[in-house]
């Protein structure tokens, strides 16, 4: 039970997050001892303060969901997140660059964030459902060369539900030193178990509390609002 919780990054992403919702999220992350609390950039400093001294990490993101900020803007945001106490950064790359064959621009967009993040690990949201197999392989190679620590199959369930096949693909083509985070439409303990068995190191989901409640039979932990994350 605790081993599964330590593999979950509990996600709270919305443009209507209130302080109360944030407080509930942090309380759930501490209760279940999740690997990380994934929150928007504007909540990083508060989250770092709230989780200080615990084993729950602070995770946030850059340029989700579009990936179309300037590369300089992404790098600046990475620096701000580090300054505010983030432990991990999930990055949306410029998928349009990759689809256009602009591989140097795609890679530079990523490496700028990696450099600005310093020792903070960067996870790349590959958006595999939007790519051909050849494009997916190139995205992995370019991202690894740019210095990412993690590969993610996708950003959210809005792009596609995470599958064991996607995770096995990433594990097959990535160096052993690269870790894998599964993301997208993960709503049950069974899904988490299947994705971890396929080779994922982490699973990102907004249903973390509901998944743990499913395991523990604790109805009070059930998630109240549906989400595609």
C-alpha atoms as one frame of an Amber mdcrd trajectory, in Angstrom:
protein
   0.000   0.000   0.000   2.623   2.532   1.064   4.832   1.427  -1.832   2.113
   2.386  -4.310   1.564   5.734  -2.608   5.271   6.481  -2.875   4.962   5.967
  -6.647   2.111   8.458  -7.057   2.482  12.149  -7.822  -0.856  13.570  -6.692
  -2.006  16.254  -9.116  -4.030  19.395  -8.534  -4.166  21.453 -11.740  -6.945
  23.932 -12.443  -7.571  27.622 -12.998 -10.078  27.611 -10.129  -7.861  26.379
  -7.300  -8.833  28.074  -4.067  -6.794  28.162  -0.890  -9.200  25.645   0.609
  -8.728  23.218  -2.285  -4.963  23.645  -2.049  -5.023  22.973   1.697  -7.090
  19.811   1.143  -4.641  18.645  -1.502  -1.642  19.152   0.755  -3.409  17.371
   3.610  -4.117  14.381   1.350  -0.508  14.270   0.137   0.724  14.218   3.731
  -1.901  11.689   4.813  -1.034   9.155   2.136   2.669  10.095   1.896   2.582
  10.444  -1.878   5.831  10.833  -3.772   4.973  14.429  -4.671   2.306  17.097
  -4.712   1.950  18.353  -8.287   0.635  21.922  -8.239   0.632  25.021 -10.504
   3.659  27.346 -10.362   1.828  30.043  -8.394   1.425  27.624  -5.459   5.016
  26.353  -5.323   6.326  28.604  -2.562   3.363  27.907  -0.275   3.631  24.197
  -0.994   7.356  24.107  -0.270   6.687  25.782   3.078   3.814  23.418   3.898
   5.727  20.242   3.006   9.067  21.207   4.555  10.301  18.396   6.780   8.081
  15.772   5.142   9.063  13.199   2.524   6.513  14.556   0.032   8.214  16.390
  -2.821   7.067  19.599  -4.504   6.418  19.189  -8.234   5.222  21.776 -10.733
   5.146  22.379 -14.456   6.175  24.763 -17.193   4.027  25.805 -20.158   1.281
  23.232 -19.771  -0.813  22.530 -21.789   0.418  24.165 -25.013   4.217  24.309
 -24.851   4.255  27.439 -26.974   5.960  29.933 -24.656   9.268  31.290 -25.884
  12.227  29.151 -24.917  13.654  32.068 -22.949  10.376  32.361 -21.064  10.433
  28.669 -20.175  14.001  28.903 -18.905  13.129  31.959 -16.805  10.135  30.162
 -15.321  12.382  27.223 -14.409  14.629  29.575 -12.483  11.648  31.041 -10.654
  10.370  27.594  -9.685  13.778  26.588  -8.348  13.996  29.816  -6.369  10.569
  29.137  -4.850  11.510  25.636  -3.690  10.366  23.185  -6.360  11.838  19.662
  -6.257  10.795  18.509  -9.737   9.671  20.198 -12.959   7.419  18.744 -15.663
   8.008  20.488 -18.993   5.748  20.763 -22.003   8.021  20.933 -25.050   7.112
  22.639 -28.299   5.539  19.674 -30.096   4.968  21.839 -33.171   8.729  22.180
 -33.588   9.091  18.402 -33.601   6.215  17.904 -36.039   7.838  20.501 -38.317
  11.152  18.679 -38.329  12.740  21.571 -36.389  14.739  19.253 -34.180  17.371
  21.786 -33.095  14.697  24.203 -31.913  12.862  21.379 -30.139  16.000  20.262
 -28.325  17.143  23.801 -27.459  13.725  24.538 -25.970  14.243  21.613 -23.587
  17.937  22.088 -22.808  17.356  25.711 -21.814  15.005  24.568 -19.064  17.323
  21.750 -17.983  20.213  24.205 -17.612  18.093  26.724 -15.714  16.781  23.978
 -13.416  20.302  22.984 -12.366  20.106  19.962 -10.066  16.298  19.857 -10.173
  15.111  16.931 -12.352  13.093  17.795 -15.450  10.376  15.507 -16.817   9.417
  15.894 -20.468   5.784  15.487 -21.562   6.236  13.681 -24.859   2.568  13.590
 -25.955   3.033  10.180 -27.594  -0.585   9.930 -28.831   0.126  12.904 -31.132
   3.274  11.397 -32.660   4.138   8.732 -35.201   6.440   5.944 -34.017   9.375
   7.606 -35.771   8.579  10.995 -34.237   8.230   9.374 -30.818  11.665   7.791
 -31.109  13.195  11.105 -32.157  11.439  12.918 -29.304  12.954  10.474 -26.830
  16.457  10.757 -28.299  16.381  14.554 -28.451  14.985  14.853 -24.937  17.587
  12.508 -23.484  20.379  14.397 -25.251  18.941  17.642 -23.860  19.397  16.317
 -20.344  15.957  15.373 -19.029  15.763  13.035 -16.050  12.316  11.598 -16.815
  10.224  10.751 -19.850   6.427  11.073 -19.632   4.166   9.361 -22.142   1.783
  12.337 -22.138   0.684  15.365 -20.175  -2.884  14.364 -19.297  -5.948  12.327
 -20.085  -7.002  15.098 -22.458  -4.244  13.833 -24.764  -4.674  10.140 -24.071
  -4.967   7.539 -21.336  -1.618   6.093 -20.265  -1.098   2.527 -21.454   1.375
  -0.210 -20.509   2.378  -0.329 -24.187   3.505   3.308 -24.098   5.511   2.696
 -20.938   7.146  -0.421 -22.370   8.073   1.550 -25.488   9.743   4.265 -23.415
  11.564   1.716 -21.277  12.778  -0.065 -24.396  14.162   2.990 -26.208  15.442
   5.031 -23.256  18.772   4.557 -21.489  18.542   2.715 -18.174  19.483   5.905
 -16.325  16.318   7.677 -17.522  13.234   7.300 -15.349   9.651   7.116 -16.590
   6.485   8.787 -15.350   3.102   7.537 -16.525   0.434  10.188 -16.969  -3.046
  10.513 -18.437  -6.406   9.229 -17.256  -5.047   7.113 -14.391  -8.040   6.549
 -12.111  -7.615   3.170 -10.400  -5.153   1.143  -8.358  -5.218  -1.510 -11.083
  -4.042   1.024 -13.680  -1.218   2.178 -11.440  -0.104  -1.404 -10.826  -0.152
  -2.208 -14.552   1.857   0.894 -15.442   4.445   0.284 -12.731   4.743  -3.344
 -13.841   5.327  -2.130 -17.419   8.331  -0.097 -16.261   7.058   3.226 -14.935
   8.775   4.667 -11.883   6.004   7.139 -11.104   2.345   7.692 -11.923   0.822
  11.149 -12.073  -2.881  11.342 -11.281  -5.520  13.640  -9.844  -7.213  10.539
  -8.409  -4.455   9.709  -5.947  -6.642  10.079  -2.868  -9.433   8.083  -4.499
  -6.972   5.320  -5.438  -5.690   5.077  -1.878  -9.252   5.158  -0.546 -10.051
   2.297  -2.929  -7.213   0.288  -1.425  -7.941   1.204   2.177 -11.731   1.266
   2.010 -11.698   4.825   3.355 -14.645   6.631   1.744 -13.541   9.920   3.324
 -10.508   9.925   1.050 -12.557   9.738  -2.122 -11.880  12.489  -4.678 -14.839
  14.848  -5.046 -14.283  16.298  -8.515 -13.564  14.530 -11.823 -10.411  15.539
 -13.671  -8.543  14.486 -16.810  -5.150  14.792 -15.096
